Each structure stands twice: as structure tokens, then as C-alpha cells.
Amino acid sequence: MPRRLLSLLMLINLYSGLAVTAQPTDFRWESVAPGVWKAIVGQPDRITPLAVAGITPRIDRLKSLGEPAFPNALAGSSHQLVDGKTYLRFPLQKEEQLFGLGLNFKTVQQRGQIKTLHVDHYNGKDNGRTHAPVPFYVSSLGYGVLINSARYITVYAGTAVRTDSPNLPPEKDRNTQRDWSAQPYSDAVEILIPASGSDVYVFAGRTPMEVVQRYNLYNGGGVLPPKWGLGFTHRTPTLFSDKQILAEVADFEARGYPLSFVGLEPGWQSRSYPNSFVWDSTRFPKPQQFLDTLKQKEIRANLWINPYVSSHSPIFKDILPYTGSHMVWVGRVPDFTFPKAQALYKQLFTQQHLSIGISGYKVDEVDGYDHWLWPDVATFPSGIPAEQMRQIYGLQFQKMTDTWFRERNQRTYGLVRGSNAGASALPYVIYNDYYDHHDFITALCTSSFIGVLWTPEARSSKTSEEWLRRMQSVCFSPMAMLNAWADGTKPWTFADVAQDVKEVMQLRMQLLPYLYTTFAQYHFDGKPPIRAMHLVDGFSAVSQTTEGRLNSTDNPYAMAATKDLNDQFMLGDYMLVAPMFAGQSKRTVWLPAGKWYDFYTGQLVGEAQLIEISPGLSRIPLFVKDGGIIPMLPPRLHTPNKQETLSLTVRHYGTQEASWSLYDDDGETYDYERGVFTWTPLTVKRDRQGKLVGSWSRPRTPNFHYSSINWQFMTP
Ligand code: GAL
């Protein structure tokens, strides 16, 4: 190339203002909150997940976590423009493990995997196509990286080897060396963003949990559902009428099965797939009366929708100018980046649903599959490319509806099938049609790294054993849901396990004070309610991979994957849940450091070890940490309302003195965001004789709903 042309090109490069260069360049990290840094690389897109989620960082709470230094482990990270795309490179240390990178269903540990993060219905493979392909990973070394981009990002999570790597794996001869590996050691996470730039964030933490806390707090703190949202929910068959639903509700009551909200599936509408969003007058002649009757029984109602508009909908004509080039089930696809499109929905939904007492939505089909949704060639009137629309559509719908409920000072808690980064504070739980029980539990674990909630719903089962096992798992998840839309299965359908199902549903209701406090920790401290074991203090992720054959010049990933702990998790601070699956009569459980006790008997089961259990069919195995404090309600059929005051039983497990704060507020409004709440320490200490004694001081505010405590010392 002639020298003059070369200098001209260099000059253009210099003055183009782009921070992304053809050469690897260091990031320019700027502190944006305590323990959180941001770098702007190149020219980021206008649409980003965090902007769509409309996050409000909880600076006060982030401050209380401390102000750590920028993570050393990320020294030497770089970015570069390659082929008009953005290439990011972050170093990896030997034995470092990675978590996150979307809602995965097979493995918790992500090192050694390649993903193209793409909003989709989960397809049976952890390849990045999932309901919440959150571009965020957490390292066992205590930092997290978020790519705030709504593109189909490809992540090589420690798979490739560069010629200039400082940690080159030795070349081996497959003919003669038995330890030859198809996946030689890789020392970097490499990321390709098909765009000329992106915002990138780094979150620090002494532990992976602290990283997750910062991520959630930066996104506004985790959602605190209304109390009724934590009860039991039953979704009724799709063509049920108001009378049939009321009969079903009465049946739950008569048989003694708890219920807090019902779900109405597509048949509540006059047209669906595409949707009118108005009530079907034959099945629901008087919706207001129907909802009032439910409310008198302390039952809320949730409406199924997908966003695609039928020509029979009252908003059809007005929304047309704000819809995309392609249809979904011959329904129009609104471009919600237009305030006018949002306003049309708000008006209709308020008039038809919110103003008469609907408590929330199930937002279906905002994820995929490809052959149903708009293709990537679709165009939208705002000019936002189809790819980005796909990545943010579910997130934007969550944000829009969340705003409507907030304006009414009424908490909601619904379901959604598509989400992305920044969703921590949004009142939605992800679900799908995939229906593999074991993989549903893995999704509970993986959801805990990326600021989303997941429900392993039960629909139907081949055997009563499977039904019971699924219902047990459901009761230990963020939304305890029976989705009978197609099969009409009832909790009592399998007569031989009907009593066991009832008991686990009752246990769910009894645990409400523990669950509610656990969600308050999500909101105020950023600690997810369901926690993968790798987020637990005293659980050593490292010992899992160093034990046995781990030579980091060999394949370090095989070990991590085979030892992957994806079938047990913590619910809150104290409860370890180890679900059983149909056909299983025994299983192993990893117990973190400290002593662990059986939830039902209070007996010691082990300490920092792998145990094998054969618990029988009737109960889900639950273990409690030494010093565990579990507040419980008397069994009840509905979640308590804000006028009720109840007596508590507080269980203590093990031999340690302990103190744990119980959270309470009105359970329905957003007043807690304005300071109307209480944290009440529950304390267990030994008296002079060495006997454990519980104490507390009852707050005298109308928003505290417990009048007395019966202390129960479970471990003799
Ligand atoms: C599916 C959804 C189900 C059910 C059904 C109704 O897409 O995942 O839970 O709502 O639609 O048609």
C-alpha cells in the first residue's frame, strides 16, 4: 500500500472517534457505582437491555456492600474491531470457573462452552438459545462481566487458544500421548458482538454471591412479590368459563388444597392467537362480578396473553401504524418503542383488566420459536432491527406492564417467556413448554446468577410418583404453579399421592414468612431467593474440580462438567432443597461447610460432605444449616391479607446460637419502597443452664402481622 494512503487511513482511524480499533486496546473503565465499572466500546447501539429495563441502581445498598478495587483478574482485557464487529477478550486463570450466560437447563458451570445468546424457546441444548440469554457471567474468582447489548452475541467461554497466549498449552501427539485432549487449555473468554460497539460492565465481589448481589442491586434490587404471589397458583383449562373456574376454586377449598391465585388461559378472550384482549362474553358475561367473587375468597386472577393483535381487537386500527412488517399467527406485532403503542395497550388493558381487579399477566410467546416469531428480515417502524427487537421484546413488555401496576401502587407478579439483562426488579417469573423435571431444577440453579426467576411448573404426569415429585419441586420455587391449561390435572388427580401433594402445598403456605423474607433479601441485598450451591458460603467450588484428575494443561472442563452440581439448591439462607425425580429411590446431596439437619426431624445428617439419602416418596428432602431459623405460619388455605395478624412458629435447627431478621410490610403495595417496612431480629441464645432460648421484640406497627411466637427447638 502506498505510504500516503496508509497514513491517510491511519488519520481517518484516529479521527473517526471510535474507541474500537483494529488493534487490541485496553478498556477505559469508569466507576459508575461502588464496585461497578463501565466501559464504552466503539459506538454502542441505541437499544440496550438495561435501557429497556429502565434500571435504577440502588446506590445506597451498593455502598453498604463496600467499595472494592477493580478486579485484578481482569487486567489485560482488551477490545478490538474485527470485520465491523466488536471482539472482546477477558483473561481466565487456571481453575477459574464461570457461571451465568443465560438461563441454562443442562449445566451450571459454563467454562469451556460456546454460546450464541439469542432469545428463544429452550430447544434442549445449552447453546445460548433460551428464554433469558443474559450476556452476563460470574467468575469463581469474584467478578462478573455484563455485555449490555441486544445483539446475538457469541461467547467462547474459555475454548480457543491464541498464538500469543501467555499460557500456551503444550502440543501433544495423539498417536502416543494418552492425555491428548480435544479441548486444550484456554486462558480467555472471547466475545463477538455483531455491532460496532457496546457498553460493558464489570461487577466486583469477594465471592460469586457478592458479584450477583451487585449485579441485582445495580439493576434496582430483586423483585419483592406481593404476598399472594408466593402462595399456590392453579392455571385452569383454556376454555373454562367463569362458573367452571369458581367451581374449581370451591373444589380446592372443600378438599383443603391451598390456593392464592388462578390463571386464565387464552379462552378468556373473545379471540386469541391473535388476540382481542377483551373478555369473551359467552364464557365471562360479567368479568367484574367474577373477579369480585374471587377476591372475596382471597383469590387473585392472572390473565394469559401474547402481545399479537387480532383484527377484532378494539385497538387494531389505531395500532396499525406502530406495527412491524411481519405477523405472528396473523396478528400484528406492535413496536413498543413508540410511546403511542404503549399508550394504546395501557388504555385497553386498564379498562378491560386492571380497573376491574386483574392482578397480573402471563406474557406468552415473546421468546420464539423462530418459525412462529418474526424473522430477522422483519422491519419495524422505529427502525430498530428485528434482531434487537427479538432480544428485548419480552423485557420491554415486562417493563411496560410493571409501570401500569406501579402507578396504581399495586404489586403484581406474573409469568413471561422472554427476558434479558436488567430484569432483576421486574415482577415476572420465566416458564416454558419444555417439561423435563431434572432440567427444570438445573434452570432454578442457573437462574440465580443472572437476575431472573424461574418456575418448574407441573402440568401432567405419567405416574403418581412423577406427579408428586414434580409438585414437590414446584412448591420450592419462586412460583408454585400447576399449569392445567391443556390437561386439566388437579392436585388430587392421582389419588394415591393426593395427601402427600396436599401436605407439600400446605408446607409452602406455612413457609410464607421465610419465603417473604428471602425475597426481601433479594430486593434489599440483591441475594437471589433460589441460590445455586456455588453461591453458598462454605461450598467450595474449587475442591470440586481440583479433587481427582485436574491438570490445567489438560482438559479442565470435563471434570467441571461431570462434577456439575445442578440438582440441588438453597432456598434462602438456611434451607437446602434436594428434589427427587421419578424412578429415583436414592440420591446424593452435597452438604456445604458446617453441620446440616433434616428439616422434618431436626436430626443431624452430616457436615461438609457428600451424603446418600433414600428418603421415601412422601416428602421432598430438605436440610437446614446449623443455627437455621425458619419462621412458619399455621397451615392455611389462602395467603393472609394485610388486615390479618397471625401467630408464628419459629423453628431453630442445630446447636448454634443464631440471629436472623424477619421482614414484613403490607404485602400488597409499593409503600416499602418509601420506607414502610420492618426487619425484626429473631434471636436464639443459650441461657445460664446452656439451654437454647428464643427472644424477639414485637414491632408495634400496623404493617407487622405477627402477634406471638412459639419457639420450636428441632434438634434435641
Ligand atoms: C403455551 C404456554 C402454555 C399455555 C399455552 C396456551 O405457549 O407455554 O403454558 O399457556 O400456550 O395456549
Residues whose N, C-alpha, C, O or C-beta is under 5 A from the ligand:
A	BS01	GAL	P266 D364 N432 D433 W485
